Amino acid sequence: MAKIFFILGAIANSIIRESTAFTQTSPFHLRRNHERQSTTLQMCICIHCARVTNCAAYHFVEQQHSQPHINPSPTWEPRNGSPTIQVHIRPDDAISKRELSKMWDEHEEETRRAEEAVAAENNGGNVEGVPLFGSTQYDLSGTTTYEYDVVDCEDFVEERDAWVKNMPEEIRIANPHFVPT
């Protein structure tokens, strides 16, 4: 079974500050990894591994990223206990901030429309004290992104740019100047 480190924190300039690492010791148990209390974002080593085209662990990483697979049915699996996969969990409240800003920008227009709707329902009567509900809905929930990176593997066989040489055609066409990070 692969070792998985969950990294919690916000990323700035590709560094996770004061993040916490956890190790998945079984599919259902998470324990704090006291050996690695903080960490930096590391690049996935699979992009330079000769086994990337047939590796079940890398297939898992592709699946977590909802990316096209290099190989839809890999047959090779790393030895038990390897690889180590870091999972970076990043809350992103930029979407919420953008929605909140949009809501405030549209506030006067939404209020006017809501007042008109209530007045129409009350045959033009007084709308004072009546709760107003705008028709536009705003998503203030934010998002969380997850980044999966293999950072150590006992079966790693170095081949520089192995992933780039074999990247799925969908990625190559959509991003002709793509550079993995």
C-alpha positions as YAML, in Angstrom:
chain: A
units: angstrom
residues:
- id: 1
  name: MET
  ca: [0.00, 0.00, 0.00]
- id: 2
  name: ALA
  ca: [1.25, 3.50, -0.82]
- id: 3
  name: LYS
  ca: [2.11, 5.96, 1.92]
- id: 4
  name: ILE
  ca: [0.02, 9.07, 1.53]
- id: 5
  name: PHE
  ca: [0.85, 12.39, 3.22]
- id: 6
  name: PHE
  ca: [-2.00, 14.88, 3.50]
- id: 7
  name: ILE
  ca: [-0.68, 18.45, 3.50]
- id: 8
  name: LEU
  ca: [-3.04, 21.07, 4.87]
- id: 9
  name: GLY
  ca: [-2.39, 24.75, 4.26]
- id: 10
  name: ALA
  ca: [-2.39, 27.62, 1.86]
- id: 11
  name: ILE
  ca: [0.12, 27.82, -0.97]
- id: 12
  name: ALA
  ca: [1.97, 31.02, -1.74]
- id: 13
  name: ASN
  ca: [4.78, 31.06, -4.28]
- id: 14
  name: SER
  ca: [4.67, 27.24, -4.45]
- id: 15
  name: ILE
  ca: [5.43, 26.86, -0.74]
- id: 16
  name: ILE
  ca: [3.06, 25.54, 1.88]
- id: 17
  name: ARG
  ca: [3.72, 27.42, 5.09]
- id: 18
  name: GLU
  ca: [3.08, 25.78, 8.44]
- id: 19
  name: SER
  ca: [1.34, 22.88, 6.79]
- id: 20
  name: THR
  ca: [0.64, 19.67, 8.59]
- id: 21
  name: ALA
  ca: [1.47, 16.24, 7.25]
- id: 22
  name: PHE
  ca: [-0.56, 13.12, 7.89]
- id: 23
  name: THR
  ca: [0.22, 9.58, 6.82]
- id: 24
  name: GLN
  ca: [-2.46, 7.20, 5.69]
- id: 25
  name: THR
  ca: [-1.58, 3.92, 7.38]
- id: 26
  name: SER
  ca: [-4.65, 2.07, 6.12]
- id: 27
  name: PRO
  ca: [-7.56, 3.02, 3.90]
- id: 28
  name: PHE
  ca: [-9.55, 4.11, 6.96]
- id: 29
  name: HIS
  ca: [-7.00, 5.40, 9.47]
- id: 30
  name: LEU
  ca: [-5.12, 8.68, 9.42]
- id: 31
  name: ARG
  ca: [-2.41, 9.48, 11.95]
- id: 32
  name: ARG
  ca: [-0.26, 12.54, 12.36]
- id: 33
  name: ASN
  ca: [3.21, 12.10, 10.96]
- id: 34
  name: HIS
  ca: [5.42, 13.54, 13.69]
- id: 35
  name: GLU
  ca: [8.54, 13.23, 11.55]
- id: 36
  name: ARG
  ca: [7.32, 15.83, 9.02]
- id: 37
  name: GLN
  ca: [5.50, 18.66, 10.78]
- id: 38
  name: SER
  ca: [5.85, 21.12, 7.91]
- id: 39
  name: THR
  ca: [6.77, 20.69, 4.30]
- id: 40
  name: THR
  ca: [7.18, 22.44, 0.99]
- id: 41
  name: LEU
  ca: [5.42, 21.64, -2.25]
- id: 42
  name: GLN
  ca: [7.40, 19.02, -4.13]
- id: 43
  name: MET
  ca: [7.14, 18.09, -7.79]
- id: 44
  name: CYS
  ca: [5.81, 14.67, -8.68]
- id: 45
  name: ILE
  ca: [8.81, 12.43, -9.43]
- id: 46
  name: CYS
  ca: [6.78, 10.32, -11.86]
- id: 47
  name: ILE
  ca: [7.44, 12.75, -14.70]
- id: 48
  name: HIS
  ca: [11.07, 11.53, -14.66]
- id: 49
  name: CYS
  ca: [10.39, 7.81, -14.09]
- id: 50
  name: ALA
  ca: [10.78, 5.17, -16.79]
- id: 51
  name: ARG
  ca: [7.85, 3.22, -15.29]
- id: 52
  name: VAL
  ca: [5.31, 6.08, -15.61]
- id: 53
  name: THR
  ca: [3.65, 4.59, -18.71]
- id: 54
  name: ASN
  ca: [2.62, 1.36, -16.98]
- id: 55
  name: CYS
  ca: [2.45, 2.28, -13.26]
- id: 56
  name: ALA
  ca: [-0.75, 1.70, -11.25]
- id: 57
  name: ALA
  ca: [0.29, 4.32, -8.66]
- id: 58
  name: TYR
  ca: [0.67, 7.00, -11.32]
- id: 59
  name: HIS
  ca: [-2.66, 5.89, -12.81]
- id: 60
  name: PHE
  ca: [-4.19, 6.65, -9.38]
- id: 61
  name: VAL
  ca: [-2.61, 10.14, -9.41]
- id: 62
  name: GLU
  ca: [-3.98, 10.80, -12.92]
- id: 63
  name: GLN
  ca: [-7.42, 9.66, -11.78]
- id: 64
  name: GLN
  ca: [-7.34, 12.00, -8.75]
- id: 65
  name: HIS
  ca: [-6.50, 14.91, -11.06]
- id: 66
  name: SER
  ca: [-9.26, 13.90, -13.53]
- id: 67
  name: GLN
  ca: [-6.62, 13.80, -16.26]
- id: 68
  name: PRO
  ca: [-6.40, 11.57, -19.33]
- id: 69
  name: HIS
  ca: [-4.40, 8.41, -18.65]
- id: 70
  name: ILE
  ca: [-1.08, 7.60, -20.29]
- id: 71
  name: ASN
  ca: [-2.19, 3.97, -20.04]
- id: 72
  name: PRO
  ca: [-5.84, 3.11, -19.33]
- id: 73
  name: SER
  ca: [-4.91, -0.30, -17.85]
- id: 74
  name: PRO
  ca: [-1.47, -0.30, -16.22]
- id: 75
  name: THR
  ca: [-0.18, -3.73, -15.19]
- id: 76
  name: TRP
  ca: [2.82, -2.81, -13.04]
- id: 77
  name: GLU
  ca: [2.49, -1.95, -9.34]
- id: 78
  name: PRO
  ca: [5.19, -0.57, -7.04]
- id: 79
  name: ARG
  ca: [6.25, -2.75, -4.13]
- id: 80
  name: ASN
  ca: [4.16, -2.73, -0.96]
- id: 81
  name: GLY
  ca: [4.70, 0.40, 1.17]
- id: 82
  name: SER
  ca: [5.79, 2.50, -1.78]
- id: 83
  name: PRO
  ca: [5.38, 5.09, -3.25]
- id: 84
  name: THR
  ca: [4.89, 8.06, -0.91]
- id: 85
  name: ILE
  ca: [2.17, 10.38, -2.20]
- id: 86
  name: GLN
  ca: [1.74, 13.89, -0.84]
- id: 87
  name: VAL
  ca: [-1.77, 15.26, -0.97]
- id: 88
  name: HIS
  ca: [-1.87, 19.05, -0.74]
- id: 89
  name: ILE
  ca: [-5.25, 20.33, 0.42]
- id: 90
  name: ARG
  ca: [-5.73, 24.01, -0.36]
- id: 91
  name: PRO
  ca: [-8.85, 25.96, 0.50]
- id: 92
  name: ASP
  ca: [-9.40, 28.62, -2.13]
- id: 93
  name: ASP
  ca: [-11.70, 31.38, -1.00]
- id: 94
  name: ALA
  ca: [-10.91, 33.60, -4.01]
- id: 95
  name: ILE
  ca: [-14.16, 32.45, -5.63]
- id: 96
  name: SER
  ca: [-16.14, 33.39, -2.53]
- id: 97
  name: LYS
  ca: [-14.47, 36.80, -2.39]
- id: 98
  name: ARG
  ca: [-15.25, 37.38, -6.07]
- id: 99
  name: GLU
  ca: [-18.90, 36.36, -5.55]
- id: 100
  name: LEU
  ca: [-19.20, 38.59, -2.47]
- id: 101
  name: SER
  ca: [-17.78, 41.53, -4.41]
- id: 102
  name: LYS
  ca: [-20.19, 40.82, -7.26]
- id: 103
  name: MET
  ca: [-23.09, 40.67, -4.78]
- id: 104
  name: TRP
  ca: [-22.19, 44.08, -3.34]
- id: 105
  name: ASP
  ca: [-21.73, 45.55, -6.83]
- id: 106
  name: GLU
  ca: [-25.19, 44.31, -7.84]
- id: 107
  name: HIS
  ca: [-26.85, 45.11, -4.50]
- id: 108
  name: GLU
  ca: [-28.73, 48.27, -5.55]
- id: 109
  name: GLU
  ca: [-30.08, 46.73, -8.77]
- id: 110
  name: GLU
  ca: [-31.11, 43.52, -6.95]
- id: 111
  name: THR
  ca: [-32.83, 45.57, -4.22]
- id: 112
  name: ARG
  ca: [-34.74, 47.61, -6.82]
- id: 113
  name: ARG
  ca: [-35.92, 44.47, -8.64]
- id: 114
  name: ALA
  ca: [-36.95, 42.80, -5.37]
- id: 115
  name: GLU
  ca: [-38.91, 45.89, -4.28]
- id: 116
  name: GLU
  ca: [-40.69, 45.97, -7.65]
- id: 117
  name: ALA
  ca: [-41.54, 42.27, -7.37]
- id: 118
  name: VAL
  ca: [-42.99, 42.69, -3.85]
- id: 119
  name: ALA
  ca: [-44.90, 45.82, -4.93]
- id: 120
  name: ALA
  ca: [-46.38, 43.91, -7.89]
- id: 121
  name: GLU
  ca: [-47.47, 41.10, -5.56]
- id: 122
  name: ASN
  ca: [-49.12, 43.67, -3.23]
- id: 123
  name: ASN
  ca: [-50.83, 45.63, -6.04]
- id: 124
  name: GLY
  ca: [-48.41, 48.53, -5.73]
- id: 125
  name: GLY
  ca: [-48.77, 48.74, -1.94]
- id: 126
  name: ASN
  ca: [-46.15, 49.70, 0.60]
- id: 127
  name: VAL
  ca: [-43.14, 47.32, 0.66]
- id: 128
  name: GLU
  ca: [-41.56, 48.74, 3.80]
- id: 129
  name: GLY
  ca: [-40.77, 46.05, 6.40]
- id: 130
  name: VAL
  ca: [-41.41, 43.24, 3.90]
- id: 131
  name: PRO
  ca: [-38.40, 40.89, 3.53]
- id: 132
  name: LEU
  ca: [-36.82, 41.24, 0.10]
- id: 133
  name: PHE
  ca: [-35.29, 38.37, -1.82]
- id: 134
  name: GLY
  ca: [-33.23, 38.96, -4.95]
- id: 135
  name: SER
  ca: [-33.45, 36.65, -7.93]
- id: 136
  name: THR
  ca: [-29.68, 36.23, -8.36]
- id: 137
  name: GLN
  ca: [-27.99, 33.50, -6.36]
- id: 138
  name: TYR
  ca: [-24.37, 33.81, -5.29]
- id: 139
  name: ASP
  ca: [-22.00, 30.98, -4.43]
- id: 140
  name: LEU
  ca: [-20.14, 31.94, -1.27]
- id: 141
  name: SER
  ca: [-19.01, 28.41, -0.45]
- id: 142
  name: GLY
  ca: [-15.50, 28.66, -1.93]
- id: 143
  name: THR
  ca: [-13.61, 25.71, -3.27]
- id: 144
  name: THR
  ca: [-10.90, 23.36, -2.13]
- id: 145
  name: THR
  ca: [-8.27, 22.01, -4.47]
- id: 146
  name: TYR
  ca: [-6.24, 18.85, -4.05]
- id: 147
  name: GLU
  ca: [-2.81, 18.23, -5.53]
- id: 148
  name: TYR
  ca: [-1.40, 14.68, -5.57]
- id: 149
  name: ASP
  ca: [2.34, 14.24, -5.98]
- id: 150
  name: VAL
  ca: [4.47, 11.10, -5.74]
- id: 151
  name: VAL
  ca: [7.50, 12.35, -3.82]
- id: 152
  name: ASP
  ca: [9.32, 9.07, -3.11]
- id: 153
  name: CYS
  ca: [9.23, 5.58, -4.59]
- id: 154
  name: GLU
  ca: [11.47, 2.58, -3.92]
- id: 155
  name: ASP
  ca: [10.94, 1.47, -7.53]
- id: 156
  name: PHE
  ca: [11.81, 4.80, -9.18]
- id: 157
  name: VAL
  ca: [13.91, 4.37, -12.34]
- id: 158
  name: GLU
  ca: [15.16, 7.72, -13.61]
- id: 159
  name: GLU
  ca: [14.41, 8.67, -17.20]
- id: 160
  name: ARG
  ca: [14.43, 12.42, -17.69]
- id: 161
  name: ASP
  ca: [11.16, 13.75, -19.13]
- id: 162
  name: ALA
  ca: [9.60, 10.28, -19.46]
- id: 163
  name: TRP
  ca: [6.13, 11.72, -18.88]
- id: 164
  name: VAL
  ca: [6.57, 14.55, -21.42]
- id: 165
  name: LYS
  ca: [7.68, 12.02, -24.05]
- id: 166
  name: ASN
  ca: [4.56, 9.93, -23.39]
- id: 167
  name: MET
  ca: [1.94, 12.49, -22.33]
- id: 168
  name: PRO
  ca: [-1.61, 11.80, -23.50]
- id: 169
  name: GLU
  ca: [-2.42, 13.34, -26.87]
- id: 170
  name: GLU
  ca: [-5.40, 15.26, -25.39]
- id: 171
  name: ILE
  ca: [-3.02, 17.20, -23.13]
- id: 172
  name: ARG
  ca: [-0.50, 17.77, -25.93]
- id: 173
  name: ILE
  ca: [-3.18, 19.20, -28.27]
- id: 174
  name: ALA
  ca: [-4.87, 21.33, -25.61]
- id: 175
  name: ASN
  ca: [-1.56, 22.67, -24.25]
- id: 176
  name: PRO
  ca: [1.13, 22.61, -26.94]
- id: 177
  name: HIS
  ca: [3.60, 24.43, -24.65]
- id: 178
  name: PHE
  ca: [2.71, 22.47, -21.51]
- id: 179
  name: VAL
  ca: [5.44, 22.07, -18.89]
- id: 180
  name: PRO
  ca: [4.61, 19.80, -15.92]
- id: 181
  name: THR
  ca: [5.15, 21.19, -12.43]
...
